[in-house]
């Protein structure tokens, strides 16, 4: 059984804000589900998700529309993809690190074309 302990990560508001290291969650068998999911995405979509994760690393705390709190220390990183779909990566903070826990594409609704 896995238990999650949530901690708040405080980052300076100064210009030289340090980068918070990002760690991909690893299962007991050594799989990294988010890294594997990212590898399956098209290159442009993968770069967009990676860019948003990097923004979280350098600019924390980040609010909407990029990050939304889900409760219990879980956050959702929200990415609009070039393929006109929407990606989500669920993250948490622990011991000064960001953990990428789960990634998925929202398939129910496509982004509307901007006129």
KOLFISE-834790 format. One record per residue (C-alpha): residue number from 0; residue in three letters; z, y, x. Coordinates in pm, whole numbers, plus 32768, in hexadecimal, padded with zeros to 4 digits. Layout:
KOLFISE-834790
+-----+--------+------+------+------+
! num ! residu !    Z !    Y !    X !
+-----+--------+------+------+------+
! NUM !    ALA !    Z !    Y !    X !
...
+-----+--------+------+------+------+
END
This chain:
KOLFISE-834790
+-----+--------+------+------+------+
! num ! residu !    Z !    Y !    X !
+-----+--------+------+------+------+
!   0 !    UNK ! 8000 ! 8000 ! 8000 !
!   1 !    UNK ! 7FA0 ! 8156 ! 8085 !
!   2 !    UNK ! 807B ! 8287 ! 8054 !
!   3 !    UNK ! 8008 ! 83ED ! 8084 !
!   4 !    UNK ! 80EB ! 84FA ! 8108 !
!   5 !    UNK ! 806F ! 8659 ! 80CC !
!   6 !    UNK ! 80AA ! 8778 ! 81B9 !
!   7 !    UNK ! 802F ! 88DD ! 81B2 !
!   8 !    UNK ! 7F6C ! 894E ! 82DF !
!   9 !    UNK ! 7FA3 ! 8AB7 ! 8340 !
!  10 !    UNK ! 7E8B ! 8B63 ! 83FC !
!  11 !    UNK ! 7E90 ! 8CC0 ! 848E !
!  12 !    UNK ! 7DD0 ! 8DD2 ! 83D9 !
!  13 !    UNK ! 7D68 ! 8E64 ! 852A !
!  14 !    UNK ! 7C08 ! 8E78 ! 85AF !
!  15 !    UNK ! 7C42 ! 8D5A ! 86A3 !
!  16 !    UNK ! 7CA1 ! 8C5D ! 8598 !
!  17 !    UNK ! 7CB3 ! 8B04 ! 8639 !
!  18 !    UNK ! 7BDB ! 89E8 ! 85BF !
!  19 !    UNK ! 7C9D ! 88DF ! 84FD !
!  20 !    UNK ! 7C2A ! 8786 ! 8572 !
!  21 !    UNK ! 7B78 ! 86B1 ! 846C !
!  22 !    UNK ! 7BBE ! 853B ! 8464 !
!  23 !    UNK ! 7AFF ! 843F ! 8395 !
!  24 !    UNK ! 7BE3 ! 8351 ! 82D7 !
!  25 !    UNK ! 7BC6 ! 81F3 ! 836B !
!  26 !    UNK ! 7C0D ! 80B6 ! 82A5 !
!  27 !    UNK ! 7CD9 ! 7F95 ! 8333 !
!  28 !    UNK ! 7B90 ! 7EE6 ! 8383 !
!  29 !    UNK ! 7B15 ! 8013 ! 844A !
!  30 !    UNK ! 7A1A ! 80A1 ! 834E !
!  31 !    UNK ! 79FE ! 8219 ! 8323 !
!  32 !    UNK ! 7984 ! 8246 ! 81BC !
!  33 !    UNK ! 793B ! 83BD ! 81CE !
!  34 !    UNK ! 787F ! 83A1 ! 8318 !
!  35 !    UNK ! 77B5 ! 827D ! 828C !
!  36 !    UNK ! 776A ! 8343 ! 814E !
!  37 !    UNK ! 76F7 ! 8471 ! 8219 !
!  38 !    UNK ! 7608 ! 8397 ! 82E2 !
!  39 !    UNK ! 7562 ! 832B ! 819D !
!  40 !    UNK ! 7514 ! 8492 ! 8133 !
!  41 !    UNK ! 73CF ! 8544 ! 8181 !
!  42 !    UNK ! 73E1 ! 8611 ! 82C0 !
!  43 !    UNK ! 73E6 ! 8764 ! 820E !
!  44 !    UNK ! 74F4 ! 86F2 ! 811A !
!  45 !    UNK ! 75C3 ! 8662 ! 8238 !
!  46 !    UNK ! 75AC ! 87AB ! 82F6 !
!  47 !    UNK ! 761B ! 8870 ! 81C2 !
!  48 !    UNK ! 774F ! 8793 ! 818B !
!  49 !    UNK ! 779F ! 87A4 ! 8300 !
!  50 !    UNK ! 7782 ! 891F ! 82FA !
!  51 !    UNK ! 7876 ! 893A ! 81D9 !
!  52 !    UNK ! 796D ! 8850 ! 8284 !
!  53 !    UNK ! 7951 ! 8926 ! 83BC !
!  54 !    UNK ! 7996 ! 8A62 ! 82EF !
!  55 !    UNK ! 7AD7 ! 89BD ! 8275 !
!  56 !    UNK ! 7B37 ! 8966 ! 83DC !
!  57 !    UNK ! 7B0B ! 8ACB ! 8459 !
!  58 !    UNK ! 7B6A ! 8B9D ! 832A !
!  59 !    UNK ! 7C90 ! 8AEA ! 8287 !
!  60 !    UNK ! 7D1D ! 8B45 ! 8190 !
!  61 !    UNK ! 7BDC ! 8B4E ! 80C4 !
!  62 !    UNK ! 7BD3 ! 8B70 ! 7F4A !
!  63 !    UNK ! 7ACB ! 8B55 ! 7E3E !
!  64 !    UNK ! 79AB ! 8B23 ! 7E30 !
!  65 !    UNK ! 79B8 ! 8A56 ! 7F74 !
!  66 !    UNK ! 7B0A ! 89AA ! 7F49 !
!  67 !    UNK ! 7BD0 ! 894F ! 7E15 !
!  68 !    UNK ! 7D30 ! 88C0 ! 7E13 !
!  69 !    UNK ! 7D45 ! 8774 ! 7D5C !
!  70 !    UNK ! 7EC0 ! 8757 ! 7D6A !
!  71 !    UNK ! 7FAF ! 868E ! 7E3F !
!  72 !    UNK ! 7F1D ! 8719 ! 7F84 !
!  73 !    UNK ! 7DB9 ! 86A6 ! 7F33 !
!  74 !    UNK ! 7C9B ! 87A0 ! 7F4C !
!  75 !    UNK ! 7B2E ! 878F ! 7EE3 !
!  76 !    UNK ! 7A22 ! 8826 ! 7FC4 !
!  77 !    UNK ! 7900 ! 8888 ! 7EE0 !
!  78 !    UNK ! 779D ! 8891 ! 7F69 !
!  79 !    UNK ! 7659 ! 88ED ! 7EBA !
!  80 !    UNK ! 754A ! 8823 ! 7F66 !
!  81 !    UNK ! 73E1 ! 887D ! 7FB5 !
!  82 !    UNK ! 737A ! 8748 ! 7EEA !
!  83 !    UNK ! 73FD ! 8804 ! 7DB6 !
!  84 !    UNK ! 7529 ! 8722 ! 7D88 !
!  85 !    UNK ! 769A ! 875E ! 7DC3 !
!  86 !    UNK ! 7774 ! 86AF ! 7EC7 !
!  87 !    UNK ! 78EC ! 8696 ! 7EDB !
!  88 !    UNK ! 79C9 ! 8631 ! 7FFE !
!  89 !    UNK ! 7B39 ! 85F2 ! 7FB8 !
!  90 !    UNK ! 7C1D ! 8660 ! 80D3 !
!  91 !    UNK ! 7D8F ! 867D ! 8121 !
!  92 !    UNK ! 7E5E ! 870B ! 823D !
!  93 !    UNK ! 7F53 ! 8644 ! 830E !
!  94 !    UNK ! 7FF4 ! 8694 ! 845F !
!  95 !    UNK ! 7F0C ! 87BE ! 8497 !
!  96 !    UNK ! 7DCE ! 86F6 ! 8455 !
!  97 !    UNK ! 7CD4 ! 86F3 ! 8338 !
!  98 !    UNK ! 7C8D ! 8594 ! 82B6 !
!  99 !    UNK ! 7B40 ! 8556 ! 8205 !
! 100 !    UNK ! 7B9C ! 8449 ! 8109 !
! 101 !    UNK ! 7A78 ! 841C ! 801B !
! 102 !    UNK ! 791B ! 84AC ! 7FE8 !
! 103 !    UNK ! 7833 ! 8492 ! 7EBF !
! 104 !    UNK ! 770B ! 8530 ! 7E0A !
! 105 !    UNK ! 773F ! 85B1 ! 7CAB !
! 106 !    UNK ! 761E ! 8513 ! 7BEF !
! 107 !    UNK ! 7665 ! 8583 ! 7A8C !
! 108 !    UNK ! 75F0 ! 86E8 ! 7AB1 !
! 109 !    UNK ! 74E2 ! 877C ! 7B8C !
! 110 !    UNK ! 74EA ! 88E1 ! 7C03 !
! 111 !    UNK ! 741A ! 89C4 ! 7B28 !
! 112 !    UNK ! 72F9 ! 8A78 ! 7BC7 !
! 113 !    UNK ! 7347 ! 8BE5 ! 7C0C !
! 114 !    UNK ! 7245 ! 8CCF ! 7B70 !
+-----+--------+------+------+------+
END
